[in-house]
Amino acid sequence: MILTAIYQMLSSGEEWNPVDLCQVDMPEHLKEQQLAKAVKQAIRFLETQGLTVS
């Protein structure tokens, strides 16, 4: 699957979009981990911008 995705990206010139990862069929616990990681990254970014997140 990875090689097919890489081939498709190279042949079409399409760039990697991490949002596409959420559309892949994966176990529910992995989706939850991915979401938790995205939330942590968003909070960290907001805090580096001087905002307080509670």
N, C-alpha and C positions, 0 to 999 in steps of 0.2 A: 504494500500500500504506500509506503514511504517513497519508494522508487517511482511509482506511478505518479504520485503527487509532485515530486521533483521534476519529472519529465514534463508534466502538464504545465508547471510554472515556467520552466525554461522554454518550452515550445510556444507558449502564449505570451510570455513576457510579464505574466502576472506576478505581483509581489506577494510575499508571505503576509498574511493578516491573522494575528493570533485570535481574533474574534471568531474566525472560521473553526477554531478548535472546539468551541462550544457546540457546533452543529454536528460534530462527529458522534456517532453512536458509541458511548462509553458507559461503563458502570456508574450508577448514581453516586456512589461515594467519591469517585474521581471527579465528577462534576462539582460536587460540594467542595472538595479540596481546591479545585481550580477557582471557584467563586470566592472562597475565603482568601486565597492568595491575591486575587484581583482587588478585593476590598482592602486588604492590608497595604497593597501598593498604592492605592488611591488615597488612603488616609495618610500614608507617609509623604506622598507628594503634596497634599494639602498642607501638612504641617511644615514642610520645607518652604512653602510659600507664605508662611507666617500666620496661617489660619489655625484656630483651635477646633479640634474635632472631638465631640463627646458622644 
